[in-house]
Amino acid sequence: MQFLSRIEEILLLAIWKLGEDAYGISIREQVENDTGVKWLSGAIYGTLSRMRKNGYVKTEIAENVGDQRGRPRIYYTLTQVGKERLQAIQLLNRVMWANVPEVK
C-alpha cells in the first residue's frame, strides 16, 4: 500500500473541507488555520502539482469573472484515488493510535 506524506494528507484534508471553494489561496489559508503555521506558496503549489500528476486531485480553471485581473483561479477536487488514499491514511492513523495512552 502506498501511503500519503504528511503534507499530502494535510492538503487533501484542506481540499476536502473546502469543497467547491478549494483553490490555491483558500487551501493555503485553510492549512494555516488548521496547523497554526505559515506555509510558503511553493510548498503548497509544488505538492498540489505532484498530487495532480499522481491522480489524487483534478483541476479546473475558472473563467475570469467581471474585472478580475491576473491568472484565473485553479480549483482542486479530490479524485476517487485521492479519496481512497485519504481514507487509507485515516484508517492507518486510527489503528496506529488505538490503545495508546494519552501523550502528556
C-alpha angles and dihedrals in degrees: 000000000000113000128206122248114243092254091050090051092049093048095046089050091050091050091048091050094047095049111180092001095065109126130135101278095038090050092051091048092049091049092048091049092048097045102030088227129117108239126206115235091234091060090051100042096040091054093044089053092050091048090051090052090049090052097245094120137021126210136220124191113224122225113250107256126207115322095342108143133197127029120355116248118264112215121206128212129180115249122216088263090052091051091049092051090049091049090049093052091046090054092045091052091050092049094045093049096043112119093001112141115241111279110234 
